[in-house]
Amino acid sequence: MVQLRKDPGHPPAMGARQIYEALREQIAGGVFGAAGRLPSSRALAHELGVSRTTVTAAYE
């Protein structure tokens, strides 16, 4: 599960850049290992409530 930082008083930003940054931090932090697999774009889009296009852009 990808965790996005939440700023009190503001809804979490769900743009491709924010998803990319969250994934990058979690990969660097060992949440996803070097040989680990990221969630599929469909699964992550559903989990975050964003379009698959947004997740695909974050993955690219």
BELPEMO-V183972 format. One line per field, one symbol per residue. ss: DSSP state (H for helix, E for strand, L for the rest). Layout:
# BELPEMO-V183972
ss = ???
This chain:
# BELPEMO-V183972
ss = LLLLLLLLLLLLLLLHHHHHHHHHHHHHLLLLLLLLLLLLHHHHHHHHLLLHHHHHHHHL
